[in-house]
Amino acid sequence: MEFQKDNTFVTGRLKSVGYAVKGAIKLITTEHSIMVQFFLGILVTLAGFYFHITATEWLFQTLAIGFVMSIEGLNTAVEKIADFIHPNYHERIGFIKDIAAGAVFFAALTAIIIGLIIYVPLIF
């Protein structure tokens, strides 16, 4: 079956949202790294309610959760494409995958720092 693009504004956008939700569900249900990030996102969200964090802290926390999960999703996409193009180990593919994983590392490190700034004063 050939793909047919829907050029109408409303139905085209609804289909796009549907594909995005489908992709998010696939990520959360099939990729272990996203499962961990999603679980941690739920934990810090519950912590936010428990510690009654401010609106500004909620903004930073929500942004950090979304940032990490988004970069993790892009990393997964890069890995899947690389594995599809070259299923066997290849030094250049390994380099590309390492770079994508490094981006996740930076995002996670940023989220950890944000979490520490928010929660360390509340805990101690």
C-alpha positions in Angstrom: 0.0 0.0 0.0 1.4 3.4 -1.0 1.5 6.3 1.5 -0.8 9.1 0.7 -0.2 12.4 2.4 -3.3 14.2 3.8 -2.9 17.8 2.8 -6.1 19.1 4.6 -5.2 21.1 7.7 -7.4 19.6 10.3 -7.3 15.9 9.4 -3.7 16.1 8.4 -2.8 17.5 11.9 -5.0 14.9 13.6 -3.2 12.2 11.7 0.2 13.7 12.7 -0.8 13.8 16.4 -1.9 10.1 16.1 1.4 9.1 14.7 3.2 11.0 17.4 1.1 9.3 20.2 1.7 5.9 18.5 5.5 6.6 18.5 5.5 7.7 22.1 3.7 4.6 23.1 6.1 2.5 21.1 9.0 4.2 22.9 7.6 3.7 26.4 6.6 0.1 25.9 9.6 -1.2 23.9 12.7 0.7 24.8 14.3 0.1 28.2 16.1 3.4 28.4 12.8 5.3 27.9 11.1 3.1 30.4 13.7 4.1 33.0 13.4 7.8 32.1 9.6 7.7 32.2 9.6 6.0 35.6 12.1 8.6 36.9 9.9 11.3 35.5 6.9 9.9 37.4 9.0 9.8 40.6 10.1 13.4 40.4 6.6 14.5 39.5 5.3 12.7 42.6 8.1 14.3 44.6 7.0 17.7 43.2 3.6 17.2 44.6 5.0 15.9 48.0 7.3 18.9 48.4 4.9 21.5 47.0 7.4 22.9 44.6 6.8 26.4 43.1 5.4 27.0 39.7 8.8 28.0 38.4 10.3 24.8 39.8 7.5 22.9 38.0 8.4 24.6 34.8 12.0 23.6 35.0 11.3 20.1 36.1 8.7 19.5 33.3 11.1 21.0 30.8 13.9 18.7 32.1 11.7 15.6 31.9 10.6 16.4 28.4 14.1 17.3 27.3 15.6 14.0 28.4 12.8 11.9 27.0 12.9 13.7 23.7 16.6 13.4 23.3 16.4 9.7 24.4 13.7 9.2 21.7 16.0 10.8 19.0 18.9 8.6 20.2 16.7 5.5 19.8 15.7 6.7 16.3 19.4 7.2 15.4 20.3 3.7 16.7 17.4 2.0 14.8 18.4 3.7 11.6 22.0 2.9 12.0 21.2 -0.8 12.8 18.9 -0.9 9.7 21.6 0.6 7.4 24.4 -1.5 8.8 23.3 -4.4 11.0 26.8 -5.7 11.7 29.3 -3.8 13.8 31.0 -1.0 12.0 33.4 1.5 13.5 31.7 4.5 11.9 28.2 3.4 12.9 29.5 2.9 16.4 30.9 6.4 16.4 27.5 7.8 15.3 25.7 5.9 18.0 28.2 7.0 20.6 27.6 10.7 19.7 23.8 10.2 19.9 24.2 8.6 23.4 26.5 11.5 24.4 23.6 13.9 23.6 21.4 11.9 26.0 24.2 12.0 28.6 24.2 15.9 28.4 20.4 16.0 28.7 20.4 13.7 31.7 23.2 15.5 33.4 21.3 18.8 32.9 18.1 17.2 34.4 20.1 15.8 37.4 21.5 19.3 38.1 18.0 20.8 37.9 16.6 18.1 40.2 19.4 18.8 42.7 18.8 22.5 42.6 15.1 22.0 43.3 15.2 19.1 45.8 18.4 19.4 47.9 17.2 22.5 49.7 13.8 20.9 50.3 15.3 17.7 51.7 18.0 19.2 53.8 
